[in-house]
Amino acid sequence: MQIIGILIVLGAVFGGFAFMGGTVGAIWQPIELLIIVGAALGALIVGNPKHVLAELLVQFKKIAGRQKHDSEFQRQLLLLMYELLQTAAGGLKALDAHVEAPKESPMFQRYPLILEEPKLLAFIVDNFRLMAMGKINAHELEGVLEQELDAIHEELTQPSKSLHKIAEAMPGFGILAAVLGIVMTMNSVGGGADTAEIAEHIGAAMVGTFIGIFFCYGVLDPISNMMKQLVNSEASTMETVKVVLCTHVAGKPPLLAIDAGRRLIQLNTKPSFAQLEAWITAMADGEDAGASRKRA
């Protein structure tokens, strides 16, 4: 869908320009592009600390790589949480071998999509450690997790907010490049330039305004919106983990705790309760078969 959207934007803008008799070569003004993109990049660096810029690159890579929390990701998350709760039923200390080194744990290695999400992985193991450190009731745990999720969400939304501000500034940078182009045009008038040269300089200057507006509404603002949706998806996943943990601490059995978390998954990837039961049954059957083979 992203590729289709990009093709529609480019086709509508540049195809329409060519249909009116324009030449794409007239829009190619590398100096104007250098001024606008350079000013935007510099403003982005000046206005944000290093960790926000690093997170912006991470989110952009996820968007470009089309990484999504699809149904397979949700399956792995729910089954991992179920296994962790089942293990915790024998005492939270039984989880130490898994939560202390999750990447080396055979349990976590069965769910590679979760291991690829460092923030989610840290959220899971840190809170199982918290539960193992001492008694904490469901209300206290919910309060702690709410504060943590608010802080995480605020930090993860900073890149999209910063990029949105830069997008809003792009028309201004375009005008800046256009003004500089007009200044150069006026200087050429004093140097004895003919009418054709002056018209060419003015056209090149106006391209700066076009580039600024195009990057604002056709490039950066859509990317900012995609980042926002990505963060909302990750926040929804962490909310799922929070509800599972709070329901478990409240004394509910693992299946009910997992189902409580399932209800918070976004509709486009949320499995039904029947699917959840089928996944758990298949996992249990696989474990029973594996245990039988070991005994044999």
Secondary structure, DSSP 4 states (H G I P E B T S, - for coil): -HHHHHHHHHIIIIIHHHHTT--HHHH--HHHHHHHHHHHHHHHHHTS-HHHHHHHHHHHHHHHTT----HHHHHHHHHHHHHHHHHHTT-GGGGHHHHSSGGG-HHHHT-HHHHT-HHHHHHHHHHHHHHHHS---HHHHHHHHHHHHHHHHHHHHHHHHHHHHHHHHHHHHHHHHHHHHHHHHHHHHHTT--HHHHHHHHHHHHHHHHHHHHHIIIIIHHHHHHHHHHHHHHHHHHHHHHHHHHHHHTT--HHHHHHHHHTTS-TTTPPPHHHHHHHHHHHHHHHHHHHHHHH-
